[in-house]
Amino acid sequence: MKTFIQFISEMKKPKWKVPKEPGTKAVKKGHVRLYHQTGKSNLSNIRRKGIKPHQPTEGPRGIYADEKGFYGDPKEKPTAEFSVKKKDFSFPFVHKDKVKAKEIIATHKDWHETVRYIQGRPGMVRKVLAGEYDDLMDGKSGAKYSKAIRFIKKRAAANKR
């Protein structure tokens, strides 16, 4: 049995994983895979608490979702991927009071795709760790490159411990 201190220290450890590519994890039979796109700052709260109806600038209050990505490609926009029973969805609304946290398949950020790309190329990972792409962390090259490179370097450092 774990002590309380062990439990807390494990809870604080980052998982150092990015989710699989959107649309690749199987969904239950009779369910539909959906994407709810939101601001980056909302994703961690969605992972913990699920998705609740909200009042958009235009249109009625509800949980908005799409089978392809409401505002664009789920690889490029902050996105919560989830599934619900087919009867609980008719575009663009999920007809439930809430999408529970356990129904969230993954949350995706734009830089996750860059991490997956680099991870699929061991030679590129070695170059990232050797500092060959550090110039992309200058803040001018785009946050998705900077965040992906920082993630790979921090994960490698954490795994050495």
C-alpha positions as CSV (number, residue, x, y, z in Angstrom):
1,M,0.0,0.0,0.0
2,K,1.3,3.5,-0.9
3,T,1.8,6.1,1.7
4,F,0.1,9.5,1.3
5,I,3.5,11.1,0.4
6,Q,4.1,8.5,-2.3
7,F,0.6,9.1,-3.7
8,I,1.1,12.9,-3.8
9,S,4.5,12.7,-5.4
10,E,3.2,10.4,-8.1
11,M,0.3,12.6,-8.7
12,K,2.6,15.6,-9.4
13,K,4.8,13.7,-11.9
14,P,4.1,14.7,-15.5
15,K,3.1,11.7,-17.7
16,W,5.4,12.8,-20.5
17,K,3.1,11.4,-23.2
18,V,1.1,13.0,-26.0
19,P,-2.1,11.4,-27.0
20,K,-2.4,9.2,-30.1
21,E,-3.4,11.0,-33.3
22,P,-7.0,12.2,-33.3
23,G,-9.4,9.6,-34.7
24,T,-7.2,6.6,-34.1
25,K,-8.6,5.2,-30.8
26,A,-11.5,2.9,-31.2
27,V,-15.0,4.0,-30.0
28,K,-17.7,1.8,-28.7
29,K,-20.2,0.3,-31.1
30,G,-23.2,2.6,-31.5
31,H,-21.2,5.6,-30.5
32,V,-20.0,8.5,-32.6
33,R,-16.6,10.2,-32.3
34,L,-16.8,13.9,-31.8
35,Y,-14.5,16.9,-31.5
36,H,-15.2,19.9,-29.2
37,Q,-12.8,22.7,-30.0
38,T,-12.0,25.3,-27.4
39,G,-9.3,27.6,-26.0
40,K,-6.0,26.0,-24.8
41,S,-6.6,27.1,-21.3
42,N,-9.8,25.0,-21.1
43,L,-8.3,21.6,-22.0
44,S,-7.0,20.6,-18.6
45,N,-10.3,21.5,-16.9
46,I,-12.1,19.4,-19.6
47,R,-9.9,16.4,-18.9
48,R,-10.7,16.7,-15.2
49,K,-14.4,17.7,-15.2
50,G,-15.7,17.0,-18.7
51,I,-17.6,19.3,-21.0
52,K,-20.6,21.4,-19.8
53,P,-23.0,23.4,-22.0
54,H,-21.9,27.0,-22.5
55,Q,-23.3,30.1,-24.0
56,P,-21.4,31.0,-27.2
57,T,-21.2,34.5,-28.7
58,E,-23.8,33.5,-31.3
59,G,-26.4,30.7,-31.1
60,P,-28.1,28.8,-28.3
61,R,-26.5,27.4,-25.1
62,G,-25.2,23.9,-25.6
63,I,-22.3,21.5,-26.1
64,Y,-21.1,22.1,-29.6
65,A,-19.2,19.3,-31.4
66,D,-18.5,18.0,-34.8
67,E,-17.3,14.7,-36.4
68,K,-14.4,16.4,-38.2
69,G,-13.6,19.4,-36.0
70,F,-15.9,22.4,-35.7
71,Y,-13.3,25.1,-36.3
72,G,-10.7,23.1,-38.3
73,D,-8.4,20.1,-38.1
74,P,-8.2,18.6,-34.6
75,K,-4.5,18.3,-35.0
76,E,-4.2,22.0,-35.3
77,K,-6.7,23.4,-32.9
78,P,-7.1,22.9,-29.1
79,T,-9.6,20.0,-29.2
80,A,-11.3,17.5,-26.8
81,E,-12.0,14.2,-28.5
82,F,-14.9,12.1,-27.1
83,S,-17.6,9.8,-28.0
84,V,-21.3,9.6,-27.2
85,K,-24.2,7.4,-28.2
86,K,-25.3,8.2,-31.8
87,K,-28.8,9.1,-30.5
88,D,-27.2,11.8,-28.3
89,F,-25.8,13.8,-31.2
90,S,-27.3,15.8,-34.0
91,F,-25.0,18.4,-35.6
92,P,-23.9,20.6,-34.0
93,F,-25.2,19.6,-30.5
94,V,-24.6,16.9,-28.0
95,H,-28.0,16.3,-26.4
96,K,-26.7,15.6,-22.8
97,D,-26.4,17.8,-19.7
98,K,-22.7,17.1,-19.7
99,V,-19.9,15.0,-21.4
100,K,-18.3,13.3,-18.4
101,A,-14.5,13.3,-18.0
102,K,-14.5,9.5,-18.4
103,E,-16.0,10.0,-21.9
104,I,-13.1,12.1,-23.0
105,I,-10.8,10.1,-25.3
106,A,-8.0,12.7,-25.4
107,T,-7.3,16.3,-25.5
108,H,-5.2,17.6,-28.4
109,K,-2.9,20.6,-28.7
110,D,-1.4,21.9,-31.9
111,W,2.2,21.0,-30.8
112,H,1.3,17.3,-30.2
113,E,1.4,16.5,-33.9
114,T,5.0,18.0,-34.0
115,V,6.0,15.7,-31.1
116,R,4.5,12.7,-32.9
117,Y,6.4,13.6,-36.1
118,I,9.7,13.9,-34.3
119,Q,9.2,10.7,-32.2
120,G,8.6,8.8,-35.4
121,R,12.1,9.7,-36.6
122,P,14.8,8.5,-34.1
123,G,17.5,10.4,-35.9
124,M,15.5,13.6,-35.5
125,V,15.0,12.9,-31.8
126,R,18.8,12.6,-31.4
127,K,19.3,15.9,-33.2
128,V,16.7,17.6,-30.9
129,L,18.4,16.3,-27.8
130,A,21.8,17.4,-29.2
131,G,20.5,20.9,-29.5
132,E,20.4,21.1,-33.4
133,Y,16.9,22.6,-33.4
134,D,17.2,24.9,-30.4
135,D,17.0,27.9,-32.7
136,L,13.3,27.0,-33.1
137,M,12.7,27.8,-29.5
138,D,13.4,31.5,-30.1
139,G,9.7,32.4,-29.9
140,K,9.7,33.5,-33.6
141,S,9.4,30.1,-35.2
142,G,6.0,29.3,-33.8
143,A,4.8,27.9,-30.4
144,K,4.1,24.4,-31.8
145,Y,7.8,23.9,-32.7
146,S,9.1,25.5,-29.5
147,K,6.7,23.5,-27.2
148,A,7.4,20.2,-29.0
149,I,11.1,20.6,-28.7
150,R,11.0,21.6,-25.1
151,F,8.6,18.7,-24.3
152,I,11.0,16.2,-25.9
153,K,14.0,17.6,-24.1
154,K,12.3,17.7,-20.7
155,R,10.9,14.2,-21.1
156,A,14.4,12.9,-21.9
157,A,15.8,14.7,-18.9
158,A,13.1,13.3,-16.6
159,N,13.6,9.8,-17.9
160,K,17.3,10.0,-17.0
161,R,16.5,10.4,-13.3
